Amino acid sequence: MPANTNNPLKRTWLPVPESSDFPIQNIPFGVFLTRDDIITIGTRIGDHAIDLGALHQLGYFDGIPLTDDIFLQDTLNDFISDGKKTWRLVRNRIGEIFDRDNTGLQNREDHKKTVLFSLDEIEMKLPVQIGDYTDFYSSKEHATNVGSMFRDPEKALMPNWLHIPVGYHGRSSTIVPSGTPVHRPMGQTLPKEAKTPLFGPSKRVDFELEMAFITTDANVLGEAVPIEEAEDYIFGMVLLNDWSARDIQKWEYVPLGPFLAKNFASSISPWIVTMDALQPFRVDSPGQSPEPLPYLVQQGEHGFDIKLEVDITPENGEPTTVSRSNFKYMYWTMAQQLAHHTVNGCTVNSGDMMGSGTISGPTPDSYGSMLELAWQGTKPVQLRGGGERTFIEDNDTVTMRGYCEKGGARIGFGELSGKLLPAKRPKGK
């Protein structure tokens, strides 16, 4: 069954601004609160949010095997559990309903009042209940940059890095949707001149430009997901800002890796862009040498040409684009990450999230973190309107964007933004 909505010539009867991230070829999925304080699952075309719960109740999904309440829930988990065939049936049907030549809903003003919302009438929510969150470390450029800063540049990559997609188990309870403010974390640090650790607010809060994929139920305990099947269990992707406290991280990460430096907040974009929508933008992923072990070897195009940008906006200031990168630079692919994650029999469930790790490109302007852009504070980044940054300061807003373009077609993820607020000190301290 083809993904019919991918036809670049397809047009909708809804108005879509030029260069919108959300033409009819996209049809992402999200969760939002309506003007009537009803939470629903929906999609977006142009600047209109579409209530899929209302569409379902009005009979527009007749013929597709869906439960009555599938879109009346506050997360996408159950819909994602229905699997790839159902996702495609629903996405294709949405494409048919809003096709320019389909007059069914188009001529029903009463139905449109129930189904359609302007963006200022809704509040986006976290799209899934994230049971587990794994963050990988899969950009060779990023790993090389960080390794060069803290180790011998000739041995920047750890011995295992070229053989396995390295990852760690993150904290799902502090994943928040775009627009949610984040407080500067408190913790222990060991400044260069100190002999014992100090406690206080992190002085080196950073963004990490990442993307993440959301899974469906992939396996049972003890069962591995084969590399050639892995993408069938990926529902879609979001932008991810995996906020980091570099000074806390430096003190704590040996021997067990990131902990408090990473689990205070991670922000994601609210619309999940499906793998079906991303198919036209496949590209070759970087060559891998040495060749991975057989369970990680894959054929065909498994990279995705997703252009990425990061802005920093000071309070009452103007935005400065500090990074332009691309998801296609990732050394380890999503399929390899999922295959490796499950090769030991680890269970992956609907709504689980896998972060790519910081996405850095080959040039300084494509680095995906302030740690790299300002090279550990030695090369401050200049801001428009004056000022400079080595790390993120209180009341700065970090905004990320991601989009694909090919042959005049464009789909995107919208914006992911988060404002860094001052630290909340523990009571009595």
Buried (B, 14 or more C-beta within 10 A) or exposed (E): EEBBBBBEEBBBBBEBEEEBBBBBBBBBBBBBBBEEEEBBBBBBBBBBBBBBBBBBBBEBBEEBEBEEEBBBBBBBBBBBBBBBEBBBBBBBBBBBBBBEEBEEBBEEEEBBEBBBBEBEBBBBBBBBEBBBBBBBBBBBBBBBBBBBBEEEEEEBBEEEBBBBBBBBEBBBEBBBBBBBBBBBBBBBBBEEEEEEEEEEBBBBBBBBBBBBBBBBBBBEEEEBBEBEBBBBBBBBBBBBBBBBBBBBBBBBBEEEBBBBBBBBBBBBBBBBBBBBBBEBBBBEBBEBEEEBEEEBEBEEBBBBBBBBBBBBBBEEBEBBEBBBBBBBBBBBBBBBBBBBBBBEEBBBBBBBBBBBBBBBBEEEEBBBBBBBBBBBBEEBBEBBEEBEBBBBBBBBBBBBBBBBBEEEBBBBBBBBBBBBEEBEEEEEE
